[in-house]
């Protein structure tokens, strides 16, 4: 590590909803184990407090890692605020797809050991209209589900929380068509749903972007071309099985830049989301930022769920 062990510290940004039961125990274990490694933990529940601390040049000089303790929403929030800081992930949400992809443990002790070992790697980031993401950005039906979920959220999200937003979206969405421009191509790909994957990780175990590579400077772009409730259910089955790339009405390509615009701007708003959070609407420009995020990763024998 570059910082001396006497002054080295770790910032922990926790989701305020993740403060009781097993989740609280993992945070306590993380802090205790970090101290055992000679690292000073500092726990932040308020974003502004962490932001202020890392703006201090001396504090920043000795910062070893910033921990995102929560779900994918916590991760993307930390990444957007501090993309230049080494990131460690403690999965505490309903899903934390980045942690799963990296093989991070769900125990505080395991994460502290990984941070102390100091093994990191660089992965790509995506940027959509200025907003950073690690996993996937999408427009169309699944983005509408993300918008509906956020609008009606009242507490912690579980997998059951998605049932009502999915059902409502299936009943109400009109599937406006989009033109998708890839890199320097002038002829667009057309479809009703566009998913731009930075990593091979997607919710509900769907195999969206399953061929994406974390550090190749490229997205895997999946375009679903037809629009109706029947076809969304049909596509979902294929995405679960990983056979969507064989369908004649699905196109899977790679690109480092993606521009999405409505085919008919007056046909209706097309929602957009990044890493499961609402991010406005189409039009949108998306670019890959190669190897721009440093993340802690397990060494041999350090991965898994921990205990």
MOZIKA-V133348 format. One record per pair of residues at least 4 apart in sequence whose ideal C-beta (glycine too) atoms are under 7 Angstrom apart, sorted by the first residue. I is the first residue (numbers start at 1). GAP is how many residues later the second one is. Records with the same first field share a line. If there is no record, write none. Layout:
I = GAP + GAP
//
This chain:
1 = 7 + 63 + 117
3 = 4 + 5 + 59 + 61
4 = 4
5 = 33
7 = 55
8 = 31 + 54 + 56
9 = 30 + 31 + 33 + 53 + 54 + 55
10 = 24 + 29 + 31 + 54 + 55 + 57 + 105
11 = 31 + 33 + 39 + 42 + 43 + 52 + 55 + 56
12 = 18 + 29 + 30 + 31 + 32 + 55 + 57
13 = 31 + 37 + 53 + 54 + 55 + 56 + 61 + 65
14 = 4 + 13 + 29 + 31 + 55 + 56
15 = 54 + 55 + 56 + 59 + 77 + 78
16 = 29
17 = 139
18 = 5 + 51 + 52 + 74
19 = 4 + 5
20 = 4
22 = 4
23 = 4 + 69
24 = 4
25 = 4
26 = 4 + 64 + 66 + 81 + 82
27 = 4 + 16 + 42 + 81
28 = 4
29 = 4 + 78 + 79 + 80
30 = 4 + 11 + 60 + 78 + 81 + 82
31 = 4 + 10 + 12
32 = 4
33 = 4 + 75 + 76 + 79 + 80
34 = 5 + 7 + 78 + 81
35 = 4 + 6
37 = 75 + 79
39 = 25 + 76 + 77
42 = 11
44 = 5 + 6
47 = 4 + 34
48 = 4
49 = 4
50 = 4
51 = 4 + 30
53 = 6
54 = 5 + 6 + 9 + 28 + 31
56 = 4
57 = 4
59 = 4
63 = 22
64 = 51
65 = 21 + 23 + 50 + 231
66 = 12 + 16 + 19 + 21
67 = 21 + 23
68 = 6 + 7 + 10 + 19 + 21
69 = 5 + 21 + 23
70 = 4 + 22 + 23
71 = 21 + 22 + 23 + 24 + 25
72 = 4 + 21 + 23 + 24 + 25 + 26 + 63 + 203 + 204
73 = 4 + 203 + 204
74 = 4 + 19
75 = 4 + 14 + 21 + 23 + 59
76 = 4 + 57 + 58 + 198 + 199 + 201
77 = 4
78 = 4 + 9
79 = 4 + 8 + 53 + 55 + 214
80 = 51 + 52
83 = 42 + 49 + 209 + 210
86 = 34 + 208 + 210
87 = 206 + 207 + 208
88 = 23 + 26 + 27 + 208
89 = 7 + 9 + 10 + 13 + 15
90 = 18 + 21
91 = 5 + 8 + 13 + 15
94 = 63 + 64 + 65
95 = 108
96 = 4
97 = 4 + 38 + 104 + 106
98 = 4 + 36 + 37 + 103
99 = 5
100 = 101
101 = 98 + 100
102 = 193 + 195
103 = 194 + 195 + 200
104 = 7 + 194
105 = 5 + 6 + 198 + 199 + 200 + 201
106 = 199 + 200
107 = 4 + 199 + 200
108 = 4
109 = 4 + 197
110 = 4 + 192 + 196
111 = 4
112 = 4
113 = 4 + 189
114 = 182 + 184 + 188
115 = 181
117 = 182 + 185
119 = 177 + 178 + 180
120 = 174 + 175 + 176 + 177
121 = 174 + 176
122 = 93 + 169 + 171 + 172
123 = 91 + 92 + 168 + 170 + 172
124 = 74 + 90 + 91 + 93 + 164 + 165 + 166 + 167 + 168
125 = 7 + 9 + 73 + 164 + 167 + 168
126 = 6 + 7 + 11 + 70 + 72 + 93 + 160 + 162
127 = 4 + 5 + 159 + 160 + 162
128 = 5 + 9 + 146 + 151 + 156 + 158
129 = 151 + 155 + 156
131 = 143 + 148
133 = 4 + 65 + 141 + 142
134 = 64 + 65 + 141 + 159
135 = 63 + 64 + 66 + 140
136 = 59 + 60 + 61 + 62 + 66 + 72 + 73 + 139
137 = 59 + 136 + 137 + 149
138 = 4 + 5 + 55 + 56 + 57 + 58 + 135
139 = 4 + 39 + 55 + 121 + 131 + 132 + 133 + 143 + 145
140 = 52 + 53 + 54 + 130
141 = 4 + 28 + 32 + 52 + 91
142 = 4 + 51
143 = 4 + 128 + 129 + 130
144 = 4 + 25 + 29 + 127
145 = 4 + 17 + 20 + 21 + 24
146 = 4 + 127 + 130 + 131 + 132
147 = 4 + 124 + 126 + 131
148 = 4 + 17 + 20 + 21
149 = 4 + 12 + 13 + 16
150 = 127 + 128
152 = 13
153 = 4
157 = 4
162 = 4
163 = 4
164 = 4
165 = 4
166 = 4
167 = 4
168 = 4
169 = 4
170 = 59 + 62
174 = 94
175 = 17 + 52 + 53
176 = 86 + 88 + 91 + 92 + 94
177 = 13 + 14 + 15 + 86
178 = 12 + 13 + 14 + 16 + 82 + 83 + 84 + 85 + 92 + 104
179 = 9 + 11 + 82 + 84
180 = 8 + 9 + 11 + 14 + 43 + 78 + 80
181 = 4 + 7 + 78
182 = 7 + 39 + 71 + 73 + 76
183 = 72 + 73 + 74
189 = 34 + 62
190 = 35 + 73
191 = 32 + 33 + 34
192 = 32 + 33 + 34 + 35
193 = 31
194 = 27 + 29 + 66
195 = 13 + 14 + 27
196 = 23 + 25 + 62 + 90
197 = 11 + 12 + 15 + 22 + 23 + 25
198 = 14 + 21
199 = 10 + 13 + 15
200 = 9 + 10 + 11 + 12
202 = 4 + 6 + 7
203 = 73
205 = 35
206 = 33 + 34
207 = 32 + 35
208 = 14 + 31
209 = 11 + 13
210 = 32
211 = 9
212 = 8
215 = 76
217 = 39 + 71 + 73
218 = 36 + 37 + 38 + 70
219 = 35 + 36 + 37 + 39 + 69
220 = 32 + 34
221 = 32 + 33 + 34 + 37
222 = 28 + 30
223 = 28
224 = 11 + 26
225 = 24 + 25 + 26
226 = 5 + 23
227 = 4
229 = 4
230 = 4
231 = 4
232 = 4
233 = 4
234 = 4
235 = 4 + 9
236 = 4
237 = 4
238 = 5 + 6 + 9
239 = 5
244 = 6
245 = 5 + 7
256 = 31 + 32
257 = 29 + 30
258 = 28
259 = 26
260 = 22 + 23 + 24
261 = 21 + 22
262 = 5 + 8 + 20 + 21
269 = 12
270 = 11 + 12
271 = 10
272 = 7 + 8 + 9 + 10 + 12
273 = 4 + 5 + 6
274 = 5
298 = 4 + 5
//
